[in-house]
Amino acid sequence: MHNGPESESFTLAPIGYVESDYPDKFGIPRQPGLAPAADARLILVPPYNDPLTVRGLDDFSHLWVTFIFHQSPERWTPLVRPPRLGGNRKVGVFASRSTHRPNRLGLSLVKLAGIDTRHGVQLRLEGCDLVSGTPIVDIKPYLPWAEAHPSAQAGFAPEAPALLHVIFSQSALDVLTTRADSATLHALIEQVLSQDPRPAYKRGEAPGHTYGVRLRDVDVKFRALQNDEATTLEVVAID
């Protein structure tokens, strides 16, 4: 007879939230660290914004951040379609990193680039893969000697995804040159689009269709050239 706490429930209180280069979900790399130019701030909220909570944290280079997939529906399914399998093959939800999870919990490994404790606590992160506004429920330092296993098996995602070649139209380059963050924005766009953010079921369609992804305060328009060998971008600044 099963005696587990079937009726027991738990309440998670966010300790902070993220402000990132990703205003929208579309285009966010599917794993952390794939777009190192992506900056973010993790802003702790009271009572967790006491500088004492992060004493010693600056001795670590990377952090585990536990968060809530707050923009995902409050429903889950036992089978999901991972994009790495083309969106066609189904695997169990616990054999995937799908956002449609029973408790909508996510885990992300990010680089800690700095800590500001002048007004509360803010952590500067690099390579973040979280949409702005993401609630954070825990932070833990990453221990490479305990948590990096070179011989571990990675199932249907044994290697990093292949990257597309990204090129910029002259009009896109002209827009970039007017911006103070030209270099970092250029890198961010290239790193995000090289992952091919198009839905898996759209990648086989005829070339020419234009897609849009919002990064920082710009809308990036892009289309796939013949054979998906390159992507041309047209960037339009927004207010």
N, C-alpha and C positions, 0 to 999 in steps of 0.2 A: 504494500500500500504506500502510495506517495504521500509524504508528509511535508512537502515544500510549502513555502509561504505564498500560496497561489493568490490570496486576496490582498497581500501586502503591496502597498504602493509607496513611491518615494517622490518627493518634490525637490526639484533642482532650482536653485536661485542663481541667476547669472552673476558672475563676479565682475563682468565688464562687457565691452562690445568692441567691434572692429570698425575702423574707418580705413578703407582700402582704395586702390586704383580701379576697383570693379564695382561700378554703381549697379550693374545688372548681372544676373546669373549667366546669361549667354556669353560665351567666349572665355570663361574662367578655365584655366588648365585643370584637367581632371585629377591631377595630383600636385602636391606642393613641391616647390623647388624647380619646376619646369620653366618658370619665367622669373629669373632672379632679379630682373629690373622692377618687378612689382613691389612697391612699397606699401606699408600699412602701419597703422598705429593701433595698439591694443590699449584701450582706455579703461582702467579699473574704476569701479563705482563704489560709493560708501557701502559698508564699512571696510571694504577690501582695498581701498586706495590709500591705505596707510603705508608709507615708505618701508616700515618694518616688514611688510609682507614679501618684499623683494630683496631684502638684505642678502647679499651673497649671490644673487642670480646673475650678476654681471660676470661671474667667473665661468659661466657656461656660454658656449657659442650657439647652441640650438635648443629649442624648446618643443615639447609636446603640448599642443593646445587642443583641449576638448571643447567642442562647440555644439550648438543646435542647428540643424538644417531648418531654419525657421521659415524659409520660403517654400519648403516642400509640404505637400498635403499631409494631414494627420491621418494617414492610412498607410498600410504596407501590404505587400504581396509576397507570398512564399517564393515566387520565381520572378527574376528580373532579366533584362536584356542588356548586358554590358556593351558599351560602345566598342570596346576592343575586339568584340566578336561580331562586329558589323551590325549590331542591333537586331540580329536574327535568331541567334542561339540563346536559349534560356539556361540560367544557372540558379541555384538557390541563393536567396538574399544574403545568407551568412557566408556564401562563397564569393561575395562581391563587395564592392564599396559603394553600392547604390545609395542614393539619398533617401530612398523610400524604405526606411528602416522602422522597426517596431517603436523605438523611442527617439528616432530622428537624431541620434548622437553621431557626431563626426570626430575624427582625430586627424590632426595635421601637424607635420614636422616643419618648423620654420626656423629661420636664422634670426638670432637676436642681434640687432645692429646698434642698440642703445637703450638706455633707461633714463627717463626724465622724471624726477621727483620734486620739481619746484612747485608744482600745483597739483597735488594728488600724485598719481602714478600713471605714466604712459610708457609703454614699451614700443620701440620702433622695430618693425619686423621686415625681413626681406624674403622674397620668394613665396609670399603668402598666396593662398588659393581661396580666400574667403570673400564673399560679397560684403559690401559695406552694410553695417547694421547687424552683422552676425553676433548673436549672444555667445559669450564665452563662459563656460562653467568650471574650467579648471586649467591650471598651468603646471607643468612639471618639467624639470631639466632633462635633457636627452643625455644618456650615458652610452657612448659608442662601444665601449668594451662589453656592455651587457646586451645591447639592443641592435647591433649590426652583426648579422650572421651571413657571411659570404656564401656558405653552402646551402642556404635555405632555398626551397623550391617556391616558385612564384606562379604556379598554375597556368591559367590562360594568358597571363601577362608576364612572361619570363624576361622581357627586355623593355627598355624605354621605347616609346612609340617612335616610328620613323618620322623625320621632320620634312616638311615641304620647304622648297625654296621660296623666299619672299622677296618681291621687288616692289619698288615704289614708283608710281607715276610722277611725272614732273610736277603736276598740280599738287600732289600730296606733299612732295618735298618742299614746294614753295610755302605751303601752310606751316610745315614744321619749322622752317627757318625763322618764322616770325615769333616763335615761342621761346620763353626763357628756359623751359625744360626740354628743349628740342632733342638733346642727346638721349636723355633717359626715356622720353616718350617714344622716340624712334626705336630704341632697344625693346621697350615694352611691347609695342605693336608687332615687331618682328618675332619676338619670342612667343607671343600669344598666337599669332596666326600660323606660325610654323607648326603648331600642334594640330592645325586644321579643325577649327571649332564648329564647322558645319555638322549638322545632325548626320549620323552614319547613313541613314537611308537616303540622304540627299547627295552623297558624294559620287554616285554613279550617273547623275543627270547630266544633260548636255551642258557644255561650257557656256558662259555668258551671263548666268544668273548672278545678280548682285545681292550680297548679304551685308548686314550691318552689325557692328559690335561697338558698344560704348566703353571707352577706356578713359579714366580720369574725367575730363570735361569735354572730350571730343567724341564725335561719332565717326567710326572708321568704316568706310564702305570698301568691300573687297569682292573679288570674283576669281574663280578658278580658270586659269588658262588651259589650253589643250593638254590632256593627259594628266591634269592635276600637278604638272611639274613646277608650276609657279603660281603665285598669287599677285594680282595687281591691286593696289590700294588707292583709294581716293579719300583723303581726310578732310573733314569740314569742322571747323572750330564752332563751339556753341557758347552761349552766354554763361 
